[in-house]
């Protein structure tokens, strides 16, 4: 079996946002210490993965994130950071940008009025400021992600227009991921019917947006695309693989002797995972 391409390391559950649909761990979950986190990075590289995604929560809430990034680079891993954008600073980028390949930021509305339906007040301004900071580091790839809910379905074309307008002053390679929110067991007390858009609505949105040419790649991630796609390590060090609505845990990642066997038992879709991972890998190789 070919090795898994990407492993998401949720280094913390702490976050400045409280998104109802969050895929991350509950905010009360404990996190491993620095030595264990570094060992996890080493093991990810040893498993044959080519990419690590530091995520959360918000990984920038973790004081030793810089050390984890540098270890991942030393182990020849491609490094991606998935952050809310609230805590991204010029100082952080000045120190660590050369060791990072991609930074992912969420935009959930093209206006503050739409954004604050799911994010805290001021989040859109924080992300736009983060994009300005990233423009000073054009080698970095930038992924903007929008979880599509009933709150912003009609506004996604406006987000695309916002990104279109930024292209002239954003020298980074930009990717735009549009994904269909759907229920996860980790978020138990959510009024999902008030959030989830149908497959028909998501397809209509795609048709509307792609009717116009855009100068950046747009990835459309529906329910079926996202299912059985991710290998996650949660803050407490447990290996977690989402399947359907369930988050299945397979024990401490550092104690897993045969990752391939676990993936096979988990009904993980390796072929789909590798196709999905190759999309950005091809772009990264072309830089």
N, C-alpha and C positions, 0 to 999 in steps of 0.2 A: 504494500500500500504506500503511495507517495505520502510524504510528511505533510501535516497540516501547514498551511501557508502563514496564517495569522492567528495569534492568540491575544485576546483582550485581557489585560491585567487591570482589574478594578482595584486600584491601590488604596482607595478610601471610599467610605460611604458618605462622608461629609460633603455638603453641597450648599451653595448660597441660594439655590432654587428649590422649589417643591413641586415638581411636575407630576401630575397625577398618573401619567402613562409611563413613567420612567422605567427603563429596563434594568437599572442598576440595583444594587442591594439595598435593603432597608437602612435608613440613616443611623440606626442604633447599632449596626453590626460592627464588631471590633476589627482592628486591622493588625497584620503581622508587623513585627519590628523591622528595622532597617536590614539587619543581617539576614533575616529570613526572606525579605523582599528581594535582596540582591541574589540570594540563592535561587529564588524563583526565576529571576531574569536569566541566570546561568542555565537553569534547566530548560527554559523555553528555547534557548539557542541550541542546547544539546539535543533537543527533540527534533531538530531539523527545520523548525519554523524560520521563515525569512523576515518576519515582521512582528513587532510587538506594538500594541495600542495601549498606551497608558490612559486609563479612563477612571470613572468613579460611579457615583459622586463626581466631584471635580478634583482631578489629580493635583491641581495647583493648591489645594488645601493641605497637601502633604509636604512637610518641611524638607524631606529628603528626596523629593522628586528629581532634583538635579543630579544627585548621585546615582539614582536608578537610570536616568537617561544616559549618563556617561558610561555606566556599566553595559547597557544595551549596545551602545555604539562600539565599545571595546570588543563585544562579542559578535560584531559584524551584523547586527540586526538593523533592519530599517525601523525607524522610530516614528510613531504617530502619537499625537497628543489630542485627546478629545476633551474639550473644556467648555464650560459655559461662556467663557470670555470675560466674566466679571473681574477676574484676578490677573489677567494677562498684562504684563508690564514691559516697558522698554528695557529695564534692567534684566529681567528674566531672559528676554530674547537676546540681548547683548551677550549674556553669559553662555546660553545653551543652544542658540539657533543653529550653529554649525553641526550640532549632533542630532538635529531633528530633521525629518524629511517632510512631514505633513502635520498641520494643525487643523483640527476640525472645530467649527463653531456653529451653534444653532441660531437660526433666525426664524421666528414663528409669526411674524407679521411685518409688513412694510411700513406700518405706522405704530406709534406707541399704543394707540387705542386698541389695535388688534393684538399686539404683542402681549400686553398685560392681561389678556384673557387667560393665558397659560403661564406666563413668566411674570416676575416681579417688575414693578415700575422702574423704568430706566434701563431695562435689559437691552433693548434695541440700541440705544445710544452707546452702551458699553461695548456691544459687538461691533458696531461701526467704528468705534475708536480702536478696537483691537485690529480690525482690518487695516486701518491707517498705520498702526504699528508694524503689521506684517508687510506692508508695502515697502518698508525700509529693509526688508530681507527677501529680495525677489527670488532667491534660490529655493525658499520654502514653498511647497505646495499648500494650497488652502482648500479645505472642503467646507462648504456651507451646507448644513443639513436642516431640513424642515420636516418635522413630524406633522402629517396632515390629519387634522381633526375637524369636527363640525365647527369649531371656533374660527378656523382660518382657511377653510376650503376655498372660499370665494376670493381670498386675498393672495393665494399662491402666485397667480400671474403678476400681481404687483411686486412680489418679492423678486420674481425673475426680472422684471423691469428695473428694479433697484440694482440688481447685480449687473444687468446690461449697462446701466449708467455708470457703474464704477469701473468698468473695464479699462477706460482710458487712463486712470490713475492707479490701477492695481496691477503691478507688473507680474505678480505671482501667477502660476498656473492654477486655475480655479476649477473645482468640481462641485457640482450641485447635486446633493442626494435628496430626493423627495420620497419619503416613506410613509406608508399607510399604518397609522397607529392601530394596534389590536391588543386584546386582553392578554395580560400576563399574570400568573399566579402570585408573583412577588408584590403585586399591588392589589390587595384584596378588596378594599372598600372604595371602589371607584364606580361611578355611574357610567359604565362603558357605553350604553346607548346614547348618552349625551356627547360622547367623544368620537366614536368610530364612524367613519364614512364607508359606504358600500363599495364593492368592487366596481360596480357600474359608474359610480360617481368618480372614483379614482381614475378609471379609464377615460372618462370624459374630460377630466382635468388634464390628463396627459395629452389627449388629442388637441385640446385648446392651446396648451403651451407649446407643443412641438409644431404647430401650424406655422410658427415663425422661427427663422434661423437664429441661433444664439452662439456667441463666441466663447462658449465653454461647454464642457460635457455635462449633461444632465442624466443622472441615473434614477430610474423609476423602480422603487422597491415596494412591491405589494406584499400581501400576507404570505403568499406561497413562496415568493423569492426569499423572504426573511426567515422562514421557518427552517430549523435544523441547519443553520448557517454558521453559528458562532460557537467558538470554544472560549469559555470565560474562566478566569481565576478570580474569585471573590476576595474581598479584603482580608478575610480570615485565612486565606490560603487554600480554600477548597476549590476543586475543579467542578465547574458547573456548565451544563450543556442544555440550553432551552430547546424543548421539543413541544410543538403545539403551544398550549397555554402554560405548560409546566416548566419549572426550573428544576432540573434533576441534578443532584449532587453526587459526586463520585469519590468523595474523600479528599484528603490532603494531596495537593498536586505533587508535592515533593516526595510523597510516598507511593505515587502511581508508578508501577514498574513497567507497564506496557500501555502506552497511550493509544496505540493503534487498536488494541483489544477493547479498550474502554470506548473509543469512538464507534467501533463496530457494534458494541452492545447498546450504545446510546441511540442507535438509528440515525447517527449524524450523516448528513449528505455531503460527503467529501468532494464528489465531482462538482456539485454546485458551489461549494465553498471555494474550490480552486479556480473555477471560472470567475467568480465574483472577485477574488483576490487579484487575478491577473489583469483586471481592468485598470487598476491603478499601477500595478507593477510595470506594465508596458509603458505607461506614461512616464513613470519615474526613470525607467531605463533610457528614455528618449531625451532626457534633459541634457 
